[in-house]
């Protein structure tokens, strides 16, 4: 038993020091993340939907959002499936959110999107 005492003492000394005798490499510094700024701009373009089409008299009734109405005789474009389908000219006075426009060229269908660009 006396022969094992120095071995136990050595094991205890090594276990108490743990990994202190090993040199640790400092962690590599991570590059700072690049701050990405999101720029938000309001969409001021006019947009509406075609709610009625009169093919005989060549006019359409457009439904605009509240407070966003086009000017009289302003030209707008009708899009169907993302493609330009017609051009219209505002010809009537607004009634709440509805306004009448004459078909200048192309053809219109209910549900077409109307934009000023």
C-alpha positions as CSV (number, residue, x, y, z in Angstrom):
1,X,0.0,0.0,0.0
2,X,2.9,2.3,0.7
3,X,4.2,1.7,-2.8
4,X,0.9,2.9,-4.3
5,X,0.8,6.2,-2.3
6,X,3.2,8.1,-4.6
7,X,1.2,6.9,-7.6
8,X,-2.1,8.1,-6.1
9,X,-0.5,11.4,-5.2
10,X,0.6,11.8,-8.7
11,X,-2.8,10.9,-10.2
12,X,-4.5,13.4,-7.8
13,X,-2.1,16.1,-8.8
14,X,-2.6,15.6,-12.5
15,X,-6.3,15.4,-12.2
16,X,-6.5,18.6,-10.2
17,X,-4.6,20.6,-12.8
18,X,-6.9,19.3,-15.5
19,X,-6.1,20.7,-18.9
20,X,-4.3,23.7,-17.5
21,X,-1.0,22.4,-18.7
22,X,-2.3,22.4,-22.4
23,X,-2.1,25.7,-24.3
24,X,-5.3,26.7,-25.8
25,X,-5.5,28.6,-29.1
26,X,-7.6,31.7,-29.0
27,X,-10.8,31.4,-30.9
28,X,-10.6,33.0,-34.3
29,X,-12.4,36.4,-34.4
30,X,-15.5,36.2,-36.5
31,X,-16.0,39.0,-38.9
32,X,-18.7,41.5,-37.9
33,X,-21.9,40.9,-39.8
34,X,-22.6,43.4,-42.4
35,X,-25.6,45.6,-41.5
36,X,-28.1,45.4,-44.3
37,X,-30.4,48.3,-44.6
38,X,-33.8,47.8,-46.1
39,X,-35.1,50.7,-48.0
40,X,-38.9,50.9,-48.1
41,X,-40.5,53.3,-50.5
42,X,-44.2,53.9,-50.7
43,X,-46.0,52.8,-53.9
44,X,-47.6,56.0,-55.2
45,X,-48.8,54.4,-58.5
46,X,-52.5,54.1,-59.3
47,X,-54.0,50.6,-59.4
48,X,-57.5,49.4,-59.9
49,X,-59.6,46.4,-61.1
50,X,-62.0,46.3,-64.0
51,X,-65.5,45.6,-62.6
52,X,-67.7,46.0,-65.7
53,X,-67.0,46.0,-69.4
54,X,-69.3,47.3,-72.2
55,X,-67.9,46.1,-75.5
56,X,-70.6,47.8,-77.6
57,X,-70.1,51.3,-76.2
58,X,-66.3,50.6,-75.7
59,X,-66.0,51.6,-72.0
60,X,-65.1,50.0,-68.7
61,X,-66.0,50.7,-65.1
62,X,-62.9,50.7,-62.8
63,X,-62.8,50.2,-59.0
64,X,-60.0,52.2,-57.3
65,X,-59.0,52.0,-53.6
66,X,-60.5,54.6,-51.3
67,X,-58.9,58.1,-51.8
68,X,-56.8,57.2,-54.9
69,X,-58.6,58.3,-58.0
70,X,-57.2,59.2,-61.4
71,X,-57.6,62.6,-63.1
72,X,-60.1,63.2,-65.9
73,X,-58.7,62.2,-69.3
74,X,-55.7,60.4,-67.7
75,X,-54.5,57.4,-69.8
76,X,-54.1,54.1,-67.9
77,X,-53.1,50.6,-69.0
78,X,-55.0,47.3,-68.5
79,X,-53.0,44.2,-67.7
80,X,-54.1,40.6,-67.9
81,X,-51.7,37.9,-66.7
82,X,-48.9,40.5,-66.4
83,X,-49.2,41.5,-70.1
84,X,-50.5,44.8,-71.4
85,X,-54.0,44.1,-72.9
86,X,-55.5,47.6,-73.4
87,X,-55.3,51.3,-72.9
88,X,-58.1,53.4,-71.4
89,X,-58.8,57.1,-70.9
90,X,-60.7,58.3,-67.9
91,X,-63.9,59.9,-69.2
92,X,-66.3,60.1,-66.2
93,X,-66.6,61.7,-62.8
94,X,-65.8,59.4,-59.9
95,X,-68.6,57.9,-57.8
96,X,-67.0,56.9,-54.4
97,X,-64.5,54.3,-55.6
98,X,-65.8,53.7,-59.2
99,X,-65.0,55.6,-62.4
100,X,-65.8,55.2,-66.1
101,X,-63.0,55.0,-68.7
102,X,-63.2,54.7,-72.5
103,X,-61.3,51.9,-74.3
104,X,-58.6,53.6,-76.5
105,X,-57.0,50.3,-77.7
106,X,-57.1,46.6,-77.0
107,X,-59.8,44.7,-75.2
108,X,-60.8,44.5,-71.5
109,X,-62.2,41.8,-69.3
110,X,-63.7,41.9,-65.8
111,X,-60.8,41.3,-63.3
112,X,-58.1,43.0,-65.4
113,X,-55.6,45.1,-63.4
114,X,-55.4,48.8,-64.2
115,X,-52.1,50.7,-63.6
116,X,-50.8,54.1,-64.6
117,X,-47.5,52.6,-65.8
